[in-house]
């Protein structure tokens, strides 16, 4: 025998469709009023019904009906204006979303004022660096590079050759350097730091340095570039300015074309550079 709860549920399920629709409409109206949605429309409908009833039964003067009618029309105009503004805002946001999806994004959302810290890439097994002298980069990353080398990572570094025309070219492109010796000293510091790292590794091929005969137009930090989770951070070098260089990051699983292009660029630079044998500084 069905319980009272079951009978009540059965009776509720057997309600006529029209009654169910009315209940749903009333519930929707209640939700709108509680949330403050479409209030002007409900006021307009209410006033319109009142005007119609008052006019039919001739309860109020025609002047009052006319004034109320104008008020209803004003509410309709305000409602239409609000709807128009909402439509324009929705259209603007859709256009912005479409632009973002198509790659047409503001430069500030893509370019950064400095490359991210390598400390976050603590598990990297393949690290590659490209730059003019990389003095600050190597100095800041010295503990990280040392840990990774001791755990079997491979590190490849590219900087300019201080005994080549690249040294003079770097001075011509820089605002802060007035003598080729400026870069000579910085390169010597970088090479000494790399020599200290090399002394702690048993495998000579684990840490390799090559020297470029020209100044690269960009710096790069490649983290496990051959892996699907690889990252490449690119820094764009500027001319005759002390402003920070803009940089951006590429991901192997997101930026396939540009990621592969940047990875190939490293190999092109590496193949054109001269090997340098690292020794422990005296």
Order of alpha helices (4+ residues) and beta strands (2+ residues): alpha-alpha-alpha-alpha-beta-alpha-beta-alpha-alpha-beta-beta-beta-beta-alpha-beta
